[in-house]
Amino acid sequence: MPNIKSQKDRVVQAKKEALHNKVVKSNLKTVVKKANAAIDSKTVVKVAVSAIDSAKSKGVIHKNTAARKISRMAKRANKAAAQ
């Protein structure tokens, strides 16, 4: 446990940020799973892409990870639409 006041504050902030990131990641996983289940639905895929972009902008996931997830989802959606 830190003795310096500013470091004590940082510990509290880090816990809050970790909890927030966990919530965002959990929601992201849920939305992506739903989108993969209903890949032929354009609206569900749009919601998932929006959630991925939101997580990226908040710094929860890396920008390249977000791009990879969106790209793979779009590829699956286009393949499902072609069939």
C-alpha positions, -999 to +999 in steps of 0.1 A: +000+000+000+014+034-009+022+061+017+020+091-007-014+107-009-013+110-047-004+074-051-033+064-028-056+084-051-041+066-082-049+032-066-085+042-062-086+056-098-070+025-112-097+003-095-125+025-109-109+024-144-104-014-143-141-019-133-152+004-161-130-013-187-144-047-175-180-035-180-172-022-215-153-054-225-181-076-212-207-056-231-185-058-262-182-096-260-220-099-256-227-077-286-202-094-308-215-129-298-250-118-307-238-104-340-220-136-348-251-156-341-273-134-363-246-125-389-271-121-417-289-092-399-274-059-409-287-040-379-271-064-354-237-062-372-240-024-372-246-024-334-216-046-329-193-024-351-205+006-332-197-011-299-162-020-311-156+016-322-168+029-289-145+006-270-116+016-292-123+053-287-124+048-249-090+031-250-104-002-238-091-022-268-063-014-291-071+003-325-056-026-345-076-051-325-108-031-332-099-030-369-093-067-370-126-075-353-146-052-376-128-066-407-135-102-398-171-095-389-177-076-422-161-105-441-184-130-424-215-107-430-206-103-467-202-140-471-235-147-454-252-121-475-238-137-507-253-171-499 
